[in-house]
């Protein structure tokens, strides 16, 4: 873990922030339902465009990252390959499934691109019982704001529906046409449990309200909290949504996602840049305190809701 500490530049001050701000809030058990694995051997780029693509994140690295950020916690994961377009997607999903098989309590999702066939998906999930979800991603197509079916074709939805699989869906933005499309397909394919990554891409205050208004009555919509640092967004979600359909996620992987240090935070009078995952956890804590959310509901959010969702379908 010392190698991870050095790579992330995790300092004594970071541990102070954990000890003073989060140690007494975060439950002893965590199921992190939005994490990434990556192996550069599956990249087709000789010179990757992103610096993080040079760092492999296997299960051990993910465990070390989590032990560093959440000391003393028992941690398991829902994890999937990072969505790099110019990659052997089937190969990296096979590798990730084998990594996750080393932890019987963690689960995986198959990374999709539009050209992956229904037969390919069924072959994969029939061979990897620990892979219980699918992960389409909008960056797999050459369009700024693609429709959902442009990066997650109905052929793939039909497999997810037949196998009763959760789908982690990352919308390219908060747009009414995308929410309407999701509303339609959630009705057409009622066995899919749609996990809205990043609270339905609601990264800015106020964005979540329209999403909740359109989707709140749909029973197969869930939300993960990955990279949401806005307390008001989290408060809106926990006030207006079914709290059993909200799950914790960090977006952690080496040097990306929750491992980036760019969230502003004032600590003992000092303006600091803290890790994204600590920014998210502090926002969650502030929302929970304001809403007086119970310790039982806190534990549900950090582990039980995701465990129930992912156990139900395989």
Secondary structure per residue as TSV (DSSP state, phi and psi in degrees):
chain	resnum	aa	ss	phi	psi
A	1	X	-	360.0	-20.8
A	2	X	H	-62.8	-34.3
A	3	X	H	-62.8	-40.9
A	4	X	H	-65.9	-42.3
A	5	X	H	-57.7	-45.3
A	6	X	H	-67.9	-42.2
A	7	X	H	-62.6	-40.5
A	8	X	H	-86.2	-8.2
A	9	X	T	58.6	45.9
A	10	X	-	-79.8	118.6
A	11	X	-	-111.0	173.6
A	12	X	H	-57.7	-35.1
A	13	X	H	-65.5	-34.5
A	14	X	H	-63.7	-40.9
A	15	X	H	-67.1	-35.2
A	16	X	H	-61.0	-41.8
A	17	X	H	-61.5	-45.1
A	18	X	I	-58.7	-50.6
A	19	X	I	-61.1	-42.2
A	20	X	I	-86.4	-32.6
A	21	X	I	-100.9	-29.3
A	22	X	I	-127.5	-23.4
A	23	X	T	-53.6	-40.8
A	24	X	T	-89.7	3.1
A	25	X	T	-108.4	-47.2
A	26	X	S	-72.1	126.4
A	27	X	-	-61.8	166.0
A	28	X	S	-71.4	-20.2
A	29	X	E	-119.1	132.7
A	30	X	E	-130.1	133.0
A	31	X	E	-114.9	106.4
A	32	X	E	-87.0	107.5
A	33	X	E	-95.1	15.8
A	34	X	E	-151.1	90.0
A	35	X	E	-135.3	164.0
A	36	X	E	-124.5	144.0
A	37	X	E	-113.0	151.9
A	38	X	B	-153.8	139.4
A	39	X	-	-136.8	113.6
A	40	X	G	-65.2	-13.4
A	41	X	G	-62.7	-20.9
A	42	X	G	-96.0	-2.0
A	43	X	B	-73.7	145.3
A	44	X	-	-100.0	4.9
A	45	X	-	-96.8	121.3
A	46	X	S	-66.0	-35.2
A	47	X	S	-126.1	89.8
A	48	X	-	-58.2	142.2
A	49	X	S	-74.5	-18.2
A	50	X	S	-113.7	134.9
A	51	X	G	-60.4	-36.3
A	52	X	G	-66.0	-19.8
A	53	X	G	-66.7	-11.6
A	54	X	G	-86.7	-2.8
A	55	X	S	-114.7	120.8
A	56	X	-	-79.9	137.1
A	57	X	B	-121.7	101.5
A	58	X	-	-97.0	-172.2
A	59	X	H	-60.7	-42.6
A	60	X	H	-61.6	-44.5
A	61	X	H	-62.7	-40.4
A	62	X	H	-64.6	-40.4
A	63	X	H	-64.3	-41.5
A	64	X	H	-66.2	-41.2
A	65	X	H	-57.7	-47.0
A	66	X	H	-68.1	-39.6
A	67	X	H	-65.1	-31.9
A	68	X	H	-70.7	-46.8
A	69	X	H	-76.4	-34.0
A	70	X	S	-124.5	70.7
A	71	X	T	-60.4	139.2
A	72	X	T	80.0	8.8
A	73	X	-	-102.5	149.6
A	74	X	E	-89.3	123.5
A	75	X	E	-131.8	133.2
A	76	X	E	-132.5	173.0
A	77	X	E	-139.0	152.6
A	78	X	E	-106.2	121.4
A	79	X	E	-136.2	153.9
A	80	X	E	-153.1	156.3
A	81	X	E	-61.8	147.7
A	82	X	-	-62.1	140.5
A	83	X	-	-83.1	75.7
A	84	X	-	-96.7	125.0
A	85	X	S	-66.4	-47.3
A	86	X	S	-87.3	67.4
A	87	X	B	-142.1	153.6
A	88	X	-	-75.9	91.0
A	89	X	H	-65.8	-41.6
A	90	X	H	-66.8	-40.3
A	91	X	H	-64.9	-43.3
A	92	X	H	-70.6	-31.2
A	93	X	H	-68.4	-38.4
A	94	X	H	-61.2	-45.6
A	95	X	H	-61.6	-45.6
A	96	X	H	-62.6	-40.4
A	97	X	H	-61.5	-39.7
A	98	X	H	-68.0	-37.6
A	99	X	H	-60.4	-48.8
A	100	X	H	-69.9	-23.1
A	101	X	T	-63.9	-15.1
A	102	X	T	-74.1	-13.0
A	103	X	S	-124.4	105.6
A	104	X	T	-64.4	-17.9
A	105	X	T	-99.4	-1.5
A	106	X	-	-95.9	160.6
A	107	X	E	-132.6	158.4
A	108	X	E	-124.5	166.6
A	109	X	E	-131.5	142.1
A	110	X	E	-80.5	127.1
A	111	X	E	-75.0	129.9
A	112	X	-	-111.5	151.4
A	113	X	-	-130.8	158.0
A	114	X	T	-58.0	-27.4
A	115	X	T	-80.5	-9.1
A	116	X	-	-70.6	128.1
A	117	X	-	-83.1	164.1
A	118	X	H	-59.8	-39.4
A	119	X	H	-63.5	-39.2
A	120	X	H	-62.2	-42.9
A	121	X	H	-65.3	-47.1
A	122	X	H	-64.3	-37.3
A	123	X	H	-62.0	-44.5
A	124	X	H	-64.0	-51.8
A	125	X	H	-71.6	-24.9
A	126	X	H	-73.2	-24.0
A	127	X	H	-93.5	-15.4
A	128	X	-	-127.9	88.9
A	129	X	T	-64.7	-21.6
A	130	X	T	-80.9	-8.2
A	131	X	E	-96.2	106.1
A	132	X	E	-114.0	5.4
A	133	X	E	-146.4	168.8
A	134	X	E	-120.4	150.2
A	135	X	E	-133.1	86.6
A	136	X	-	-77.5	159.6
A	137	X	B	-148.6	134.4
A	138	X	G	-65.7	-22.8
A	139	X	G	-73.3	-3.2
A	140	X	G	-78.1	-4.2
A	141	X	S	-124.5	157.3
A	142	X	S	-88.6	67.3
A	143	X	-	-157.5	138.1
A	144	X	T	-68.2	-44.6
A	145	X	T	-128.4	70.1
A	146	X	-	-68.9	154.2
A	147	X	-	-69.2	163.3
A	148	X	H	-61.3	-41.6
A	149	X	H	-72.1	-15.3
A	150	X	H	-72.0	-26.8
A	151	X	H	-115.4	-7.0
A	152	X	S	-138.6	80.5
A	153	X	-	-62.2	157.2
A	154	X	H	-62.3	-29.5
A	155	X	H	-56.2	-39.9
A	156	X	H	-74.7	-37.7
A	157	X	H	-59.8	-38.6
A	158	X	H	-62.0	-37.4
A	159	X	H	-66.1	-47.3
A	160	X	H	-58.4	-40.6
A	161	X	H	-67.6	-43.4
A	162	X	H	-64.2	-37.2
A	163	X	T	-91.4	0.6
A	164	X	T	56.2	50.3
A	165	X	-	-100.4	140.9
A	166	X	E	-66.4	149.1
A	167	X	E	-126.9	121.0
A	168	X	E	-86.3	110.0
A	169	X	E	-110.2	124.7
A	170	X	B	-107.3	107.7
A	171	X	-	-72.7	146.2
A	172	X	S	-74.0	-5.8
A	173	X	S	174.1	172.3
A	174	X	-	-93.4	99.3
A	175	X	-	-135.5	140.2
A	176	X	H	-61.6	-36.1
A	177	X	H	-65.8	-34.7
A	178	X	H	-71.1	-39.7
A	179	X	H	-66.3	-38.7
A	180	X	H	-64.7	-39.1
A	181	X	H	-63.7	-43.4
A	182	X	H	-63.9	-40.2
A	183	X	H	-58.6	-43.0
A	184	X	H	-65.2	-49.1
A	185	X	H	-73.3	-25.9
A	186	X	H	-68.8	-27.0
A	187	X	H	-81.0	-40.1
A	188	X	H	-68.2	-34.0
A	189	X	T	-121.5	74.8
A	190	X	T	-69.4	-14.3
A	191	X	T	-85.2	-11.4
A	192	X	-	-77.9	134.1
A	193	X	E	-101.5	111.8
A	194	X	E	-88.3	112.7
A	195	X	E	-93.8	113.1
A	196	X	E	-81.1	102.2
A	197	X	T	-63.6	142.3
A	198	X	H	57.1	41.5
A	199	X	H	50.2	48.2
A	200	X	H	61.3	41.5
A	201	X	H	58.7	32.9
A	202	X	-	-92.6	72.3
A	203	X	-	-81.8	-15.2
A	204	X	S	-116.4	150.2
A	205	X	T	-58.7	134.0
A	206	X	T	95.1	-19.6
A	207	X	H	-67.1	-31.6
A	208	X	H	-70.3	-23.4
A	209	X	H	-63.0	-44.5
A	210	X	H	-66.1	-37.6
A	211	X	H	-62.1	-47.7
A	212	X	H	-61.3	-42.1
A	213	X	H	-59.9	-39.9
A	214	X	H	-79.0	-31.9
A	215	X	H	-112.7	-4.4
A	216	X	T	-61.5	-30.0
A	217	X	T	-87.9	1.3
A	218	X	-	-89.8	119.4
A	219	X	T	-73.3	-14.1
A	220	X	T	-108.3	30.8
A	221	X	E	-109.4	130.0
A	222	X	E	-126.1	165.6
A	223	X	E	-133.4	137.2
A	224	X	E	-108.1	156.2
A	225	X	-	-94.4	6.0
A	226	X	T	-54.3	125.1
A	227	X	T	64.9	25.2
A	228	X	-	-98.4	112.2
A	229	X	-	-106.0	0.5
A	230	X	-	-93.0	115.9
A	231	X	H	-61.1	-39.3
A	232	X	H	-66.0	-36.7
A	233	X	H	-60.6	-46.3
A	234	X	H	-66.6	-39.1
A	235	X	H	-61.7	-46.0
A	236	X	H	-58.6	-43.3
A	237	X	H	-62.5	-45.6
A	238	X	H	-76.8	-19.1
A	239	X	H	-81.2	-42.7
A	240	X	H	-102.3	-14.6
A	241	X	S	-105.0	162.7
A	242	X	-	-68.5	117.1
A	243	X	G	-65.7	-19.6
A	244	X	G	-76.5	-5.6
A	245	X	G	-107.8	18.0
A	246	X	E	-118.9	128.4
A	247	X	E	-129.6	154.1
A	248	X	-	-82.9	137.8
A	249	X	-	-148.0	148.8
A	250	X	-	-110.2	-26.5
A	251	X	-	67.6	24.4
A	252	X	B	-72.1	140.3
A	253	X	B	-170.2	161.7
A	254	X	T	-56.6	123.3
A	255	X	T	60.2	13.3
A	256	X	B	-130.8	178.7
A	257	X	G	56.6	-129.5
A	258	X	G	-63.5	-15.7
A	259	X	G	-84.9	-3.8
A	260	X	-	-78.1	147.8
A	261	X	E	-112.2	93.3
A	262	X	E	-152.2	19.1
A	263	X	E	-99.4	127.9
A	264	X	E	-74.9	136.6
A	265	X	E	-154.1	137.0
A	266	X	E	-97.3	120.8
A	267	X	E	-131.4	115.6
A	268	X	T	51.3	44.1
A	269	X	T	81.1	-1.6
A	270	X	E	-104.9	135.9
A	271	X	E	-84.8	117.9
A	272	X	E	-121.3	161.1
A	273	X	E	-104.8	116.7
A	274	X	E	-110.9	167.4
A	275	X	E	-61.5	145.1
A	276	X	H	-56.0	-39.7
A	277	X	H	-65.2	-34.8
A	278	X	H	-71.7	-36.0
A	279	X	H	-60.1	-42.4
A	280	X	H	-64.4	-47.2
A	281	X	H	-64.1	-36.8
A	282	X	H	-67.3	-39.9
A	283	X	H	-63.7	-40.9
A	284	X	H	-62.1	-46.4
A	285	X	H	-58.4	-45.2
A	286	X	H	-63.3	-41.3
A	287	X	H	-64.6	-43.5
A	288	X	H	-65.8	-39.8
A	289	X	H	-64.3	-44.0
A	290	X	H	-62.3	-38.5
A	291	X	H	-89.9	-2.4
A	292	X	T	54.3	47.4
A	293	X	-	-72.1	133.6
A	294	X	-	-71.0	163.8
A	295	X	H	-64.2	-33.9
A	296	X	H	-65.2	-44.9
A	297	X	H	-67.9	-31.4
A	298	X	H	-63.6	-45.3
A	299	X	H	-65.8	-36.0
A	300	X	I	-59.1	-47.7
A	301	X	I	-62.7	-44.2
A	302	X	I	-78.1	-18.1
A	303	X	I	-150.9	-51.8
A	304	X	I	-66.0	-38.3
A	305	X	H	-60.4	-45.8
A	306	X	H	-68.2	-41.8
A	307	X	H	-60.1	-41.5
A	308	X	H	-65.2	-45.9
A	309	X	H	-61.3	-45.2
A	310	X	H	-81.1	-21.8
A	311	X	H	-79.9	-25.8
A	312	X	T	-67.4	-26.9
A	313	X	T	-107.6	-2.7
A	314	X	-	-133.6	360.0
